[in-house]
Amino acid sequence: MLASNLPDIDVVLWARSDATYLLFHRGFTHSLLGLAVLPPLLAGALWWGLGRRTALGWWLLLCWAGASLHVLYDLFTSWGTMLLYPFSVDRLALDWIFIVDLATWALPAAALAVAWRRPARSRAAAVGFLASLALYTALSGLAHDAVRRSVVEAEGEGGRPVAEAYALPLPFAPLRWQAIAVAPASAPEPRIARYRAAGVPPRLGTPERIERGFDDPWARRALATREGQAYLWWAVVPVARVEAGPDTARVTLSDLRFHRTIVPTAEGQGPFSLRFDFDPRAASLRDVEWR
């Protein structure tokens, strides 16, 4: 359990700021370099702290197995993992399962319950858990590919070119998805089509057409800032919403992969949004805030 949660020690980044944690979570501690460094440190601490009664090699095996499974399953989610950090800061994501997936909690909990009540069946419970988890992940991957193909086909039938296509899991995936198609930059706005998909096999609903909003002068000003550039690096499908008035010009950047609703609300466009407040008279930036 300690090893499986070890990569998430980067939660300490939150002590600096919300932005630091959101931008750099799943960095070094989730990388191949982190897997080479952190599990041996934990194994050595456990071996020494528990009186060296178990061979160090077994502690190393357990710690590497736990931490590696954590990083592997993070790759299946839509958040993104910097697996090759610091040699590359690309965020790798397969988008097969939701970030907090109930099945990946329920399956090990069931195995632990069996092992606790019937110790003689501990090995069978462990094998059953791993097999069930592998099957669930494979089915999620098949559903992801089906949703992604469906959105490309749906846009193609309407004569709309697709430059990028995403199938992003929602809570209770693989039964619920959002599918996003982004048209080439040369296409007129709205360039983004967002579908909801549900069922087995997944079926697409009616699309919502969403403008990217980057052509607005205030949005361009926000995107040119250091914070705006960092957001573009982190986000997968970023959009901008502009509210301009005589006293304040507000720009909200958000990432469609984390939207729970299609239509933006007055409070913003979803979780993990970045809000800029400008002074229209002085054309200066007043405040930047993560929401």
Buried (B, 14 or more C-beta within 10 A) or exposed (E): EEBBEBBBEBEEBEEEEEBBBBBBBBBBBBBEBBBEEBBBEBBBEBBEEEEEEEEBEEBBBBBBEBBBBBBEBBBBBBBBBBBEBEEEEEBBBBBBBBEEBEBBEEBBEBBBEBBEEEEEEBEEBBEBBBEBBEEBBEEBBEBBEBBBBBBBEBBEEEEBEBEEBBBBBBEEBBBBBBBBBBBEEEEEEBBBBBBBBBEEEBEBEEBBEBBBBBEBEBBEBBBEBEBBEBBEEBBBBBBBBBEEEEEEBBBBBBBBBBBEEBEBEEEBBBEBBBBBBBEEEEEEBEEBEBB
